[in-house]
């Protein structure tokens, strides 16, 4: 998956750095399809099953609510813990004043169903190892089973927590919904760290935000590939025993990409890598895990409100459908 440096790659390095903080401004349609991707061993495509929630070019509220009703009582006995993405702390803080909507609508909707839903107290600018420890301290003392919903780097933090968790803590995980996580790394991170000047911009910015200046390394293709190989057997044990579903998305060329991901999307797409603007589709998949691939969605569509043009899919209904999918097909 690694993309060798080229002359035009340099053009995108500053864009990649700035794109970490720029808001999205586009809308697209989401027809169900799947690109040609490298599927990890044992992973099972359940996109066709998810299509039961799709009608007339949109996710159908009645179908989702009917399915969700079959698991809502179970979820009321759990705590849903949301593990956010890289550099999203400022969005979460702004959401407290209703200035942004990163997870807020979804959390409020689940709480309205009497499903306790909280954001994990991680530092979104910190390393995977540090946030794995923070999740262990938070989830490890839970007085009830936990369903995890993770986005992007939050999935890497969650995987790290699960790899280190004691068996009794891991047994407390009732389900895991994984949204667009770069388990095998993102070439965008490689763009940022490969040259001194882009790294020189990024590390002070991360430190100023209170995080780890080297945390961007955790997202690179080399680091993630080595990580996945090193812990392959442990990861297989996790994905075979925890009820879960993985969501991967990609931009299908039918709409103009969001401003903050357009250059990196085009760059990866030109290299024959289907992606959501930040994460390649095959990087978002896990061995032995069930997965759904949806086109027409960028890296923020499943989680953040697009205030100008609207979202191409209802985020609350999407989350409900994914929680249902995670809980409805238990590993054997």
For each residue, the residues with C-beta under 8 A, 3 or more apart:
1: 184 185 187 221 225 273 280 282 283
2: 187 190 221 222
3: 9 187 190 268 271 273
4:
5: 9 10 194
6: 9
7: 10
8: 11 12 267
9: 3 5 6 12 13 191 267
10: 5 7 13 195
11: 8 14 15 263
12: 8 9 15 16 191 263 264 267
13: 9 10 16 17 191 192 194 195 197 198
14: 11 17 18 198 201
15: 11 12 18 19 263 264
16: 12 13 19 20 188 191 192 198 263 264
17: 13 14 20 192 198 201 202 205
18: 14 15 21 22 260
19: 15 16 22 188 260 261 263 264 278
20: 16 17 86 87
21: 18 87 90 260
22: 18 19 259 260
23: 260
24: 258 259 260 261 298 300 301 304 306
25: 258 259 306 308 309
26: 255 256 257 258 259 298 306 309
27: 255 306 309 310 311 312
28: 251 252 254 255 296 297 298 301 312
29: 57 254 255 296 312
30: 294 295 296 297 312 313
31: 57 252 295 296
32: 47 48 50 51 54 294 295
33: 252 293 295
34: 37 45 47 293 295
35: 250 274 281 293 295
36: 274
37: 34 248 274 281 282 285 293
38: 282
39: 43 45 282 285
40: 43 282 285 286 287 288
41: 287 288
42: 236 239 287 288 289
43: 39 40 246 285 286 287 288 289 290 291
44: 288 289 290 291
45: 34 39 48 290 291 292 293
46: 49 50 245 290 291 292 325 329
47: 32 34 50 51 291 292 293 294
48: 32 45 51
49: 46 52 325
50: 32 46 47 53 54 292 321 325
51: 32 47 48 54
52: 49 63 67
53: 50 59 60 63 64 67 317 321
54: 32 50 51 57 58 59 60
55: 58 60 63
56: 60
57: 29 31 54
58: 54 55 313 314
59: 53 54 64 313 314 317 318 321
60: 53 54 55 56 63 64
61: 64 65 314 317
62: 65 66
63: 52 53 55 60 66 67
64: 53 59 60 61 67 68 317 320 321 324
65: 61 62 68 69 320
66: 62 63 69 70
67: 52 53 63 64 70 71 320 321 324 328
68: 64 65 71 72 320 321 323 324
69: 65 66 72
70: 66 67 324 328
71: 67 68 74 75 323 324 327 328
72: 68 69 75 76 113 115
73: 76 77
74: 71 77 78 174 327
75: 71 72 78 80 110 113 115 147 323 327
76: 72 73 113 114 115
77: 73 74 144 145
78: 74 75 115 116 144 145 146 147 174 175
79: 116 117 118 142 144 145 146 147
80: 75 110 115 116 117 118 146 147 148 149 323
81: 117 118 119 120 138 139 146 147 148 149
82: 103 106 107 117 118 119 120 148 149 150 151 154
83: 120 122 131 135 148 149 150 151 154 155 157 158
84: 88 89 92 102 103 119 120 122 124 151 154
85: 88 124 151 152 153 154 303
86: 20 124 125 152 153 215 219
87: 20 21 90 124 125 209
88: 84 85 91 92 102 124 151
89: 84 92 93 123 124 125 209 210
90: 21 87 93 94 209
91: 88 94 95 100 102 304
92: 84 88 89 95 96 102 103 119 124
93: 89 90 96
94: 90 91 97 99 100
95: 91 92 98 99 100 101 102 103 104
96: 92 93
97: 94
98: 95 101 104
99: 94 95
100: 91 94 95 104 304 305
101: 95 98 104 105 304 305 307
102: 84 88 91 92 95 303 304 305
103: 82 84 92 95 106 107 119 151 303 304
104: 95 98 100 101 107 108 305
105: 101 108 109 305 315 316
106: 82 103 109 110 117 303 315 316 319
107: 82 103 104 110 111 117 118 119
108: 104 105 111 112
109: 105 106 112 113 316 319 320
110: 75 80 106 107 113 115 117 319
111: 107 108 114 115 116 117
112: 108 109
113: 72 75 76 109 110
114: 76 111
115: 72 75 76 78 80 110 111
116: 78 79 80 111
117: 79 80 81 82 106 107 110 111
118: 79 80 81 82 107
119: 81 82 84 92 103 107
120: 81 82 83 84 134 135 138 139 154
121: 134 138
122: 83 84 126 131 134 135 154 157
123: 89 126 130 131 134 210 211
124: 84 85 86 87 88 89 92 153 154 211
125: 86 87 89 206 209 210 211 212 215
126: 122 123 130 131 134 211 212 215
127: 130 131 212 214 215 218
128: 131 132 153 156 157 160 215 218
129: 132 133 160
130: 123 126 127 133 134 212
131: 83 122 123 126 127 128 134 135 157 160 161
132: 128 129 135 136 157 160 161 163 164
133: 129 130 136 137 161 164
134: 120 121 122 123 126 130 131 137 138
135: 83 120 122 131 132 138 139 157 158 160 161
136: 132 133 139 140 161 164 165 169
137: 133 134 140 141
138: 81 120 121 134 135 141 142
139: 81 120 135 136 142 146 148 161 169 172 173
140: 136 137 165 166 169
141: 137 138
142: 79 138 139 145 146 172
143:
144: 77 78 79
145: 77 78 79 142 172 173 174
146: 78 79 80 81 139 142 172 173 174
147: 75 78 79 80 81 173 174 175 176 177 323 326 327
148: 80 81 82 83 139 158 173 175 176 177
149: 80 81 82 83 176 177 179 319 322 323
150: 82 83 154 155 157 158 176 177 178 179 181
151: 82 83 84 85 88 103 154 155 179 180 181 302 303
152: 85 86 155 179 180 181 182 278 279 299
153: 85 86 124 128 156 157 181 182 218 219
154: 82 83 84 85 120 122 124 150 151 157 158 181
155: 83 150 151 152 158 159 178 179 180 181 182 183
156: 128 153 159 160 181 182 183 218 219 224
157: 83 122 128 131 132 135 150 153 154 160 161
158: 83 135 148 150 154 155 161 162 176 178
159: 155 156 162 163 181 183 235 238
160: 128 129 131 132 135 156 157 163 164
161: 131 132 133 135 136 139 157 158 164 165
162: 158 159 165 170 173 238 242
163: 132 159 160 231 234 235 238
164: 132 133 136 160 161
165: 136 140 161 162 169 170
166: 140 169 170
167: 170 171
168: 171 172
169: 136 139 140 165 166 172 173
170: 162 165 166 167 173 238 241 242
171: 167 168
172: 139 142 145 146 168 169
173: 139 145 146 147 148 162 169 170 176 242
174: 74 78 145 146 147 243 327
175: 78 147 148 242 243 244 323 326 327
176: 147 148 149 150 158 173 242 243 244 326
177: 147 148 149 150 244 245 247 319 322 323 326
178: 150 155 158 181 244 245 246 247 284 286 289
179: 149 150 151 152 155 247 302 303 322
180: 151 152 155 247 248 249 276 278 279 284 299 302
181: 150 151 152 153 154 155 156 159 178 246 279 284
182: 152 153 155 156 185 186 189 219 224 278 279 280 283 284
183: 155 156 159 224 228 283 284 285 286
184: 1 221 224 225 228 280 282 283
185: 1 182 189 190 219 220 221 222 223 224 225 283
186: 182 189 190 219 220 221 278 279 280 283
187: 1 2 3 190 191 221 264 267 268 271 273 280
188: 16 19 191 192 219 264 268 278
189: 182 185 186 192 193 216 217 219 220 221
190: 2 3 185 186 187 193 194 220 221 222
191: 9 12 13 16 187 188 194 198 264
192: 13 16 17 188 189 198 199 202 216
193: 189 190 198 199 202 216 217 220
194: 5 13 190 191 198
195: 10 13 198 199
196: 199 200
197: 13 200 201
198: 13 14 16 17 191 192 193 194 195 201 202
199: 192 193 195 196 202 203 216
200: 196 197 203 204
201: 14 17 197 198 204 205
202: 17 192 193 198 199 205 206 213 216
203: 199 200 206 207 213 214 216
204: 200 201 207 208 213
205: 17 201 202 208 209
206: 125 202 203 209 211 212 213 215 216
207: 203 204 210 211 212 213
208: 204 205
209: 87 89 90 125 205 206
210: 89 123 125 207
211: 123 124 125 126 206 207 215
212: 125 126 127 130 206 207 215
213: 202 203 204 206 207
214: 127 203 217
215: 86 125 126 127 128 206 211 212 218 219
216: 189 192 193 199 202 203 206 219 220
217: 189 193 214 220 223
218: 127 128 153 156 215 223 224
219: 86 153 156 182 185 186 188 189 215 216 223 224
220: 185 186 189 190 193 216 217 223 224
221: 1 2 184 185 186 187 189 190 224 225
222: 2 185 190 225 226
223: 185 217 218 219 220 226 227
224: 156 182 183 184 185 218 219 220 221 227 228 283
225: 1 184 185 221 222 228 229
226: 222 223 229 230
227: 223 224 230 231
228: 183 184 224 225 231 232 235
229: 225 226 232
230: 226 227
231: 163 227 228 234 235
232: 228 229 235 236 287
233: 236 237
234: 163 231 237 238
235: 159 163 228 231 232 238 239 286 287
236: 42 232 233 239 240 287 288
237: 233 234 240 241
238: 159 162 163 170 234 235 241 242
239: 42 235 236 242 244 286 287 288 289
240: 236 237 288 331
241: 170 237 238 331
242: 162 170 173 175 176 238 239 331
243: 174 175 176 326 327 329 330 331
244: 175 176 177 178 239 289 290 326
245: 46 177 178 289 290 291 292 322 325 326
246: 43 178 181 284 285 286 289 290 291 292
247: 177 178 179 180 284 291 292 294 302 322
248: 37 180 276 279 281 282 284 285 291 292 293 294
249: 180 276 281 284 293 294 295 296 297 298 299 301 302
250: 35 274 275 276 281 293 294 295 297
251: 28 255 257 261 265 269 275 276 277 295 296 297 298
252: 28 31 33 295 296
253: 269
254: 28 29 296
255: 26 27 28 29 251 296 312
256: 26 262
257: 26 251 261 262 265 266 277 298
258: 24 25 26 261 262 277 298 300
259: 22 24 25 26 262
260: 18 19 21 22 23 24 277
261: 19 24 251 257 258 264 265 276 277 278 298 299
262: 256 257 258 259 265 266 277
263: 11 12 15 16 19 266 267
264: 12 15 16 19 187 188 191 261 267 268 275 277 278
265: 251 257 261 262 268 269 275 276 277 298
266: 257 262 263 269 270
267: 8 9 12 187 263 264 270 271
268: 3 187 188 264 265 271 273 275 280
269: 251 253 265 266 272 273 274 275
270: 266 267
271: 3 187 267 268
272: 269
273: 1 3 187 268 269 280
274: 35 36 37 250 269 280 281
275: 250 251 264 265 268 269 278 279 280 281
276: 180 248 249 250 251 261 265 279 281 297 298 299
277: 251 257 258 260 261 262 264 265 298 299
278: 19 152 180 182 186 188 261 264 275 299
279: 152 180 181 182 186 248 275 276 283 284 299
280: 1 182 184 186 187 268 273 274 275 283 284
281: 35 37 248 249 250 274 275 276 284 285 293
282: 1 37 38 39 40 184 248 285
283: 1 182 183 184 185 186 224 279 280
284: 178 180 181 182 183 246 247 248 249 279 280 281 291
285: 37 39 40 43 183 246 248 281 282 289 291
286: 40 43 178 183 235 239 246 289 291
287: 40 41 42 43 232 235 236 239
288: 40 41 42 43 44 236 239 240
289: 42 43 44 178 239 244 245 246 285 286
290: 43 44 45 46 244 245 246 325 329
291: 43 44 45 46 47 245 246 247 248 284 285 286
292: 45 46 47 50 245 246 247 248 322 325
293: 33 34 35 37 45 47 248 249 250 281
294: 30 32 47 247 248 249 250 297 313
295: 30 31 32 33 34 35 249 250 251 252
296: 28 29 30 31 249 251 252 254 255 312
297: 28 30 249 250 251 276 294 301 302 312 313
298: 24 26 28 249 251 257 258 261 265 276 277 301
299: 152 180 249 261 276 277 278 279
300: 24 258 303 304 306
301: 24 28 249 297 298 304 306 311 312 313 315
302: 151 179 180 247 249 297 313 315 318 319
303: 85 102 103 106 151 179 300 315
304: 24 91 100 101 102 103 300 301 315
305: 100 101 102 104 105 311 315
306: 24 25 26 27 300 301 309 310 311
307: 101
308: 25
309: 25 26 27 306
310: 27 306
311: 27 301 305 306 314 315
312: 27 28 29 30 255 296 297 301
313: 30 58 59 294 297 301 302 317 318
314: 58 59 61 311 317 318
315: 105 106 301 302 303 304 305 311 318 319
316: 105 106 109 319 320
317: 53 59 61 64 313 314 320 321
318: 59 302 313 314 315 321 322
319: 106 109 110 149 177 302 315 316 322 323
320: 64 65 67 68 109 316 317 323 324
321: 50 53 59 64 67 68 317 318 324 325
322: 149 177 179 245 247 292 318 319 325 326
323: 68 71 75 80 147 149 175 177 319 320 326 327
324: 64 67 68 70 71 320 321 327 328
325: 46 49 50 245 290 292 321 322 328 329
326: 147 175 176 177 243 244 245 322 323
327: 71 74 75 147 174 175 243 323 324 330
328: 67 70 71 324 325
329: 46 243 290 325
330: 243 327
331: 240 241 242 243
332:
